[in-house]
Amino acid sequence: MGDLKSKRLIVLKGWLFLAVAVLAGTGLLLRDPSWQTAALVVVLAWAAARFYYFLFYVLEKYVDPDLRYVGMLDLLKALLRRRRKP
């Protein structure tokens, strides 16, 4: 499968990710409607966004500019390849 190049489809994909996140958070809150659950959902969303930023910006810009990857599996493969090299 090739890279997604259509700007409209990229934006649609972003909105779909947002919809999935909102639905998942809503589902958790409906299952257990409490302030503790709401707080945990907010912390989860924040931490996941920071982890994404770390994986796709911080590692490339500050840790290793030569490390190139397009997804988490690609990153894992690259790290495993580097580990095997003497």
C-alpha positions in Angstrom: 0.0 0.0 0.0 1.4 3.4 -1.0 1.5 6.6 1.0 -1.7 8.6 1.3 -1.2 11.7 -0.8 -4.7 13.3 -1.0 -5.0 16.2 1.4 -8.7 15.7 1.7 -8.3 12.0 2.7 -5.5 12.9 5.1 -7.8 15.4 6.9 -10.7 12.9 6.8 -8.4 10.3 8.4 -7.5 12.8 11.2 -11.2 13.5 11.8 -11.9 9.7 11.9 -9.2 9.2 14.5 -10.8 12.0 16.5 -14.2 10.3 16.2 -12.8 7.0 17.4 -11.2 8.6 20.4 -14.4 10.5 21.3 -16.5 7.4 20.9 -14.1 5.3 23.0 -14.0 8.0 25.8 -17.7 8.3 25.7 -18.1 4.5 25.9 -15.9 4.4 29.0 -17.8 7.2 30.6 -21.2 5.5 29.9 -19.9 2.3 31.3 -18.7 3.9 34.5 -20.0 7.5 34.8 -17.7 9.0 37.5 -15.3 11.9 37.8 -12.4 9.4 38.3 -13.2 7.7 34.9 -13.5 11.1 33.2 -10.1 12.2 34.7 -8.5 9.0 33.6 -9.8 9.4 30.0 -8.4 12.9 29.9 -5.0 11.8 31.2 -5.0 8.9 28.7 -5.7 11.3 25.8 -3.0 13.7 26.9 -0.4 11.0 27.5 -1.2 9.3 24.1 -0.8 12.7 22.3 2.5 13.3 24.1 3.8 9.8 23.2 2.8 10.4 19.6 4.7 13.7 19.6 7.7 12.0 21.2 7.8 9.1 18.6 7.3 11.2 15.5 9.0 14.5 16.3 11.3 14.3 19.3 13.1 11.2 18.3 13.8 12.4 14.8 14.7 16.1 15.6 16.6 15.7 18.9 17.6 12.1 19.5 18.7 10.7 16.1 18.1 12.8 12.9 19.2 9.8 10.8 16.3 7.6 12.1 13.6 7.6 9.5 10.3 5.7 9.8 6.7 6.2 8.9 4.9 4.3 11.7 5.4 2.5 14.9 6.1 -0.9 13.3 8.6 0.7 11.0 10.3 2.3 14.0 10.4 -1.0 15.8 12.0 -2.7 12.7 14.6 0.1 12.4 15.5 -0.2 16.1 15.8 -4.0 15.9 18.0 -3.7 12.8 20.3 -1.2 14.6 20.5 -3.5 17.6 21.7 -6.4 15.4 24.5 -4.5 13.7 27.9 -4.9 15.4 
